[in-house]
Amino acid sequence: MPEEVLFESEREHTRTEIAAYLRSVADALERGGDLTLSAGGESVTLTPPSRPTFEVKAEREGPTDAPGELSVEFELEWDEDGDGVDEPLEVG
């Protein structure tokens, strides 16, 4: 299935700015409202279902014998025509 990027933003932020951004996303999810992502002149508004799939991934990219690049990714995923999954959310 082809992938269509609806929104993408990548630039350096302070840890405090990142925490504030993640907190605003968490607040929108907790309220059950829409999630609007914006940067510069771009924006997209999505409506996550009550039970989306939540993925957390830590990765290291680069050679095995030298320093590489570390990343942490957070992903919410759901079918456009569904209401998420009926499995309990495990945190931790």
PyMOL commands that set and color helices and strands:
alter all, ss='L'
color gray80, all
select helices_A, chain A and resi 15-31
alter helices_A, ss='H'
color red, helices_A
select strands_A, chain A and resi 35-39+42-46+53-61+69-77
alter strands_A, ss='S'
color yellow, strands_A
deselect
rebuild
show_as cartoon
